[in-house]
Amino acid sequence: MNKHIKIISIVSISLMFVFSACIKYKFDEPEKTLYQSNLQETHTIQELKGLYTGKLTLIENDVIIKGTVIANDKSGNFYKNIMIQDSTTGLQISLDAYELHNWYHEGDLVYVKCKGLYLGTSGGEVILGSKYYDKVGRIPEPLINLYLFKSEGGKPIKPKALTFPVNINLVNQLVVLKDVQFKRYNVGDTYGNVVLKEDKNTYIEDCSGNTIIVRSSGYADFAGDAVPEGKGKITAILTKYNSTLQLKIRNINEVVMNEPRCGSFFLEEFEGYDNYDPINQFGWSSYDVTGSEQHWAVGEYSNNKFAKITGWDGSSSNLNEDWLISPKFDFTGFSDIQFSFKNACSNHNGPNIQTYVSTDYNGTGNPNDFSWTELTGLNLSSGSYNWKTASKNLNDYANNASVYIGFKYTSTASSSKTWEIDDVKIEVE
């Protein structure tokens, strides 16, 4: 009896070695994408987008598009979607699956059978997916292989050169922006909000002060990386959320900023804002202490934009206290700090604008809850919207890592002067 058991054991072990030698172990995510080489493109991506009717649109005909994968979820900055691009434009395809980078690699050539799928919008941009109630949603994972097919011959797409002013026709495409740098107040900060896992904006500028948003997810694998100080280039996907253009990084290695910075330490010309919008972006904030109807916003005259405020509502003056507060400045390592700004005002009666500096402001709260020192002796406009340049030495704040500048506007129920601010500039040595 024991002899038979020994013989069976030896045979079993031998068979295990035989079968083990025949097995090819693979620990990576299995390739889930189907290859199909006989598909023919019937529409360009631009032609497909042209089928969108302004509401959720079912593709009922045999429409086939093809494109090269330009972005996936590998870094975590794109979530449950891939971006493809052809010679006409790019397209987001919404897919209800994780680890899409194991299926669709950057440079893969993909055919999409669109019949049965839907066109809808996300942030004002046309995307492709499945129906989710009355919206466009993600294609369920079990159905992905019914619509998406990879083909041989794919290769990475060369990014298109992006310059200012931004060409809106390059939205949803891979671009490269050269000779740019992050805004000074972003340097050393993180790309994303790693604590709350929220999206976050940082800002890229060229040497003339033109600016565009860099939008990063708190889940991106580079979210906690420090924003670099130097000048260089960034390769990313140009996207648009409603009217706001922004860049989305695919891989942090495509942000190369090793050259010396250009331009002023800080320069704000307010050219990157929409007219009449409250100024609450690019690091600036407007805070209404008194009076909620009037606030600092962007005005424009003779193709020049500027920050503007008035207590006049068109028929009467109003009681107001409104602050326009700068981004936080880090003057560590600098001993000579020169601050200037242009200002203009109307001929109406009303208090002059006041300019303050704070080293304890928290960036979001009521400015009256913090300490501010007024900058006196500034050259202010006397009216008729004649621009004057005010300047001040800020050497008292040398080597301070947290400095805010605040413009305080006040008006009364009987007097309200209009004030305009432009070309806020800081030079350091």
C-alpha positions in Angstrom: 0.0 0.0 0.0 2.8 2.5 0.9 4.7 1.4 -2.2 1.8 2.5 -4.4 1.5 5.8 -2.6 5.2 6.5 -3.2 4.9 5.6 -6.9 1.9 7.9 -7.3 3.7 10.7 -5.5 6.7 10.4 -7.7 4.6 10.4 -10.9 2.6 13.4 -9.7 5.7 15.4 -8.9 7.2 14.5 -12.3 4.1 15.6 -14.0 4.2 18.9 -12.1 7.7 19.6 -13.4 6.7 18.7 -17.0 3.6 21.0 -17.0 5.5 23.7 -15.2 8.1 23.7 -18.0 5.3 24.2 -20.5 3.6 27.1 -18.8 4.6 30.7 -19.7 3.9 32.9 -16.7 2.8 36.5 -17.3 2.3 38.8 -14.4 1.5 42.0 -16.3 -2.1 43.0 -17.0 -3.3 40.8 -19.9 -3.8 42.5 -23.2 -7.6 43.0 -23.4 -7.8 44.9 -26.7 -8.8 43.2 -29.9 -6.7 43.6 -33.1 -8.6 43.9 -36.4 -6.8 44.9 -39.5 -9.6 44.9 -42.1 -11.5 48.0 -40.8 -11.8 51.0 -43.0 -12.1 54.6 -41.8 -15.4 56.2 -43.0 -15.1 59.6 -41.1 -12.4 61.8 -39.7 -12.7 62.7 -36.0 -13.8 66.2 -37.0 -16.5 64.8 -39.3 -17.7 62.6 -36.4 -17.9 65.6 -34.1 -19.9 67.3 -36.8 -22.7 64.7 -36.3 -23.4 66.1 -32.8 -26.8 67.8 -32.8 -26.5 69.9 -29.7 -28.0 67.3 -27.5 -27.2 63.6 -26.7 -26.8 62.1 -30.2 -27.0 58.4 -31.1 -24.7 57.3 -33.9 -27.1 55.2 -36.0 -25.0 54.6 -39.1 -21.9 52.6 -39.8 -19.4 55.3 -38.8 -15.8 54.2 -38.3 -13.0 56.6 -37.2 -9.4 55.9 -36.5 -6.8 57.8 -34.4 -3.6 57.5 -32.5 -3.7 57.3 -28.7 -2.2 60.5 -27.3 -3.2 60.1 -23.6 -4.3 57.4 -21.2 -4.6 56.9 -17.4 -1.0 55.8 -16.7 0.0 58.9 -14.6 -3.5 59.2 -13.0 -4.0 62.7 -14.5 -6.6 61.3 -16.9 -9.4 59.1 -15.4 -11.4 56.5 -17.2 -10.8 57.9 -20.7 -8.3 57.9 -23.5 -7.6 60.6 -26.0 -7.1 59.8 -29.7 -6.0 62.2 -32.5 -6.0 62.1 -36.3 -5.0 64.6 -38.9 -8.1 66.8 -38.1 -8.4 67.0 -34.4 -8.6 65.0 -31.1 -11.3 63.2 -29.2 -12.0 62.0 -25.7 -13.4 58.5 -25.5 -15.1 57.7 -22.1 -14.4 54.1 -20.9 -15.6 52.5 -17.7 -12.5 50.6 -16.9 -9.3 51.0 -14.9 -5.7 50.6 -16.0 -6.5 51.6 -19.5 -2.8 52.2 -20.2 -2.3 48.4 -20.2 -4.8 48.3 -23.1 -4.1 51.5 -25.0 -0.5 52.7 -25.1 0.5 56.1 -26.3 1.1 55.7 -30.0 -1.3 52.8 -30.6 -3.5 53.1 -33.7 -7.1 52.5 -32.8 -10.2 52.1 -34.9 -13.6 52.9 -33.3 -16.9 51.5 -34.6 -19.2 54.3 -33.5 -22.6 52.8 -34.4 -24.6 52.4 -31.2 -22.4 54.9 -29.3 -23.4 58.5 -28.3 -21.9 61.9 -28.8 -22.4 64.4 -25.9 -20.5 67.1 -24.2 -18.3 67.4 -21.1 -17.2 70.9 -20.2 -18.5 72.1 -23.5 -16.4 69.7 -25.5 -17.8 66.9 -27.7 -16.9 63.4 -26.4 -17.8 59.8 -27.4 -19.3 57.2 -25.0 -22.4 55.4 -24.0 -25.8 56.7 -22.9 -26.1 57.4 -19.2 -29.6 58.6 -18.5 -29.9 61.8 -20.6 -26.1 62.3 -20.8 -23.1 60.8 -22.4 -21.4 58.3 -20.1 -18.7 55.7 -20.1 -18.7 52.6 -22.3 -19.1 49.6 -20.0 -16.0 47.5 -19.7 -17.6 44.3 -21.1 -18.6 46.2 -24.3 -15.4 48.0 -25.0 -14.1 45.3 -27.4 -17.3 45.7 -29.4 -16.3 49.2 -30.4 -12.6 49.7 -30.1 -10.0 47.8 -32.1 -6.3 48.2 -32.3 -4.4 47.9 -35.6 -0.8 47.5 -36.6 1.2 50.5 -37.7 0.7 52.8 -34.7 3.5 55.2 -33.6 3.6 58.2 -31.2 2.4 61.5 -32.6 4.7 64.4 -32.7 3.4 67.3 -30.6 2.2 70.4 -32.4 3.9 73.7 -31.5 1.7 75.9 -29.3 2.2 79.7 -29.1 0.3 82.7 -27.7 -2.3 83.6 -28.5 -3.5 80.0 -28.2 -4.9 78.5 -31.4 -8.3 77.1 -30.4 -8.2 74.6 -33.2 -5.5 72.7 -31.3 -7.9 71.8 -28.5 -7.8 68.0 -27.6 -4.5 67.6 -29.3 -0.9 66.9 -28.2 1.1 70.2 -28.1 4.4 71.5 -26.9 4.8 75.0 -25.5 8.4 76.3 -25.4 10.2 79.1 -23.7 7.8 79.2 -20.8 7.9 79.0 -17.0 5.5 78.6 -14.1 4.3 81.8 -12.4 6.6 82.8 -9.6 4.0 82.2 -6.9 3.5 78.6 -8.1 7.2 77.7 -7.8 7.8 75.2 -5.0 4.1 74.4 -4.7 2.7 71.1 -5.7 0.9 70.3 -9.0 -2.2 68.8 -7.4 -3.9 68.8 -4.0 -2.5 65.6 -2.6 -4.3 66.0 0.8 -7.8 66.4 -0.4 -7.2 64.6 -3.7 -8.6 67.5 -5.7 -7.7 69.0 -9.0 -5.5 72.1 -8.8 -4.5 74.9 -11.2 -1.0 76.1 -11.7 -0.1 78.7 -14.3 2.4 78.8 -17.2 3.6 82.1 -18.7 5.9 83.1 -21.5 8.4 85.9 -21.3 5.8 88.5 -22.4 3.5 87.5 -19.5 0.9 85.5 -21.6 -0.6 82.8 -19.3 -2.4 79.5 -19.5 -3.6 77.1 -16.8 -2.0 73.7 -16.1 -4.7 71.5 -14.6 -3.6 68.5 -12.5 -5.5 65.9 -10.6 -4.8 65.2 -6.9 -4.6 61.5 -7.9 -1.8 62.1 -10.5 1.4 60.3 -9.6 3.2 63.7 -9.8 0.6 65.6 -7.8 3.0 66.0 -4.9 6.0 67.0 -7.0 7.3 70.5 -6.6 6.6 73.0 -9.4 10.0 73.8 -11.0 11.5 77.3 -11.0 13.3 77.4 -14.3 12.2 78.1 -17.9 11.8 75.5 -20.6 9.1 73.5 -22.3 6.0 71.5 -21.5 4.4 68.8 -23.6 0.7 68.2 -22.8 -2.8 67.8 -24.1 -4.5 71.2 -24.8 -8.0 71.0 -23.3 -10.9 73.4 -22.9 -13.4 73.6 -20.0 -16.2 75.8 -21.2 -14.3 78.9 -22.2 -11.1 78.2 -20.2 -8.1 76.8 -22.1 -5.9 74.5 -20.0 -3.0 72.0 -20.4 -3.1 68.5 -19.0 0.2 66.8 -18.4 0.6 63.1 -19.5 3.9 62.4 -17.9 5.9 64.7 -15.5 9.0 63.9 -17.5 7.5 66.0 -20.3 7.9 69.1 -18.1 11.4 70.3 -18.7 12.3 73.6 -17.0 16.1 73.8 -16.6 16.9 77.2 -18.1 17.2 80.5 -16.2 13.9 82.4 -15.8 13.0 85.4 -17.9 11.2 88.6 -17.4 10.2 90.3 -14.1 9.9 88.5 -10.8 6.2 89.2 -11.1 4.1 91.0 -13.8 0.3 91.1 -14.0 -1.3 92.8 -17.0 -4.7 91.2 -16.6 -4.8 90.1 -20.2 -5.6 86.5 -19.5 -9.0 87.2 -18.0 -12.5 87.3 -19.4 -14.0 90.8 -19.4 -16.1 91.7 -16.4 -15.4 88.5 -14.5 -14.5 88.8 -10.8 -10.8 88.5 -10.3 -10.4 85.1 -8.6 -7.8 83.3 -10.6 -4.1 83.3 -11.5 -3.5 83.5 -7.7 -5.5 86.7 -7.2 -8.6 87.0 -5.1 -11.2 89.7 -4.6 -12.9 90.0 -1.2 -16.0 92.0 -0.6 -16.0 93.1 3.0 -19.0 95.5 2.5 -21.3 95.5 -0.5 -21.8 92.3 -2.4 -23.0 93.8 -5.7 -19.8 95.6 -6.7 -16.4 93.8 -6.8 -13.0 93.9 -8.5 -13.4 92.7 -12.1 -11.6 93.0 -15.4 -12.4 95.9 -17.7 -11.1 96.7 -21.2 -10.6 99.9 -23.1 -8.7 100.3 -26.4 -7.6 96.7 -26.4 -6.1 97.0 -23.0 -7.4 95.0 -20.0 -7.1 96.0 -16.4 -8.6 95.5 -12.9 -11.5 97.8 -12.3 -14.0 98.6 -9.5 -16.7 101.2 -8.8 -19.4 101.7 -6.2 -21.7 103.1 -8.8 -24.5 100.7 -9.9 -25.7 102.8 -12.8 -28.1 104.9 -10.8 -26.6 105.5 -7.4 -23.5 105.1 -5.2 -23.2 102.3 -2.7 -21.3 101.6 0.5 -18.4 99.3 -0.3 -15.2 98.0 1.0 -13.6 95.7 -1.6 -10.1 94.2 -1.6 -8.0 93.0 -4.5 -5.4 90.7 -3.1 -2.3 89.5 -4.9 -0.8 86.0 -5.0 1.6 85.1 -2.2 5.2 86.2 -2.8 8.3 84.5 -1.5 11.1 87.0 -1.2 13.6 84.6 0.3 17.1 85.3 -0.9 16.3 88.8 -2.3 17.4 92.1 -0.7 16.3 94.7 -3.3 12.5 94.5 -4.0 10.9 97.1 -6.2 7.1 97.2 -6.5 5.1 99.3 -9.0 1.6 99.5 -10.6 -0.3 101.7 -12.9 -3.5 103.4 -11.8 -6.3 105.6 -13.1 -9.5 106.9 -11.8 -12.7 108.8 -12.8 -13.5 112.4 -12.0 -16.2 111.5 -9.5 -16.0 112.2 -5.8 -14.8 109.4 -3.6 -11.9 108.1 -1.5 -8.5 107.2 -3.1 -7.5 103.7 -3.4 -5.2 102.4 -0.7 -2.4 99.8 -1.0 -1.3 97.5 1.8 1.2 94.7 2.5 0.6 91.8 4.9 2.9 89.0 6.1 0.3 87.0 8.0 -2.6 86.9 5.6 -3.8 83.3 5.0 -4.8 83.8 1.3 -8.6 83.3 1.7 -10.0 85.1 4.7 -11.4 88.5 5.5 -8.4 90.8 5.2 -9.6 92.8 8.2 -8.8 89.8 10.4 -5.1 90.1 9.6 -2.4 92.7 9.9 -1.7 95.1 7.0 0.8 97.9 6.6 -0.2 100.8 4.3 2.2 101.9 1.6 2.1 105.7 1.7 3.4 108.4 -0.7 2.2 106.6 -3.8 1.7 108.5 -7.1 -2.0 108.2 -7.7 -4.2 109.4 -10.6 -6.1 112.6 -10.0 -8.9 111.7 -12.5 -10.0 111.8 -16.1 -8.7 108.2 -16.3 -5.1 109.5 -16.7 -2.7 106.7 -15.9 -0.1 107.2 -13.3 2.7 104.8 -12.1 3.0 104.3 -8.4 6.2 102.7 -7.1 7.6 101.6 -3.7 10.6 99.9 -2.3 9.7 96.8 -0.4 13.1 96.0 1.0 11.5 95.8 4.5 10.1 92.5 3.4 13.3 91.0 2.1 13.8 87.3 2.9 10.1 87.0 3.9 8.5 83.8 2.5 4.9 85.0 2.7 4.0 88.5 1.5 0.7 89.6 0.1 -0.2 93.0 -1.5 -3.7 94.3 -1.2 -5.5 97.1 -3.0 -8.4 98.4 -0.9 -11.3 100.2 -2.5 -14.0 102.1 -0.5 -17.0 104.1 -1.5 -20.0 105.6 0.3 -23.7 105.9 -0.4 -23.0 109.4 -1.7 -19.6 109.2 -3.4 -18.1 106.4 -5.5 -15.1 107.0 -7.7 -14.0 104.4 -10.3 -10.5 103.0 -10.0 -8.4 101.0 -12.4 -5.2 99.0 -11.8 -2.8 97.6 -14.3 0.8 96.4 -14.9 1.4 95.2 -11.3 5.1 94.6 -11.3 7.8 93.4 -8.9 11.5 93.4 -9.7 14.1 91.8 -7.4 17.8 91.4 -7.0 
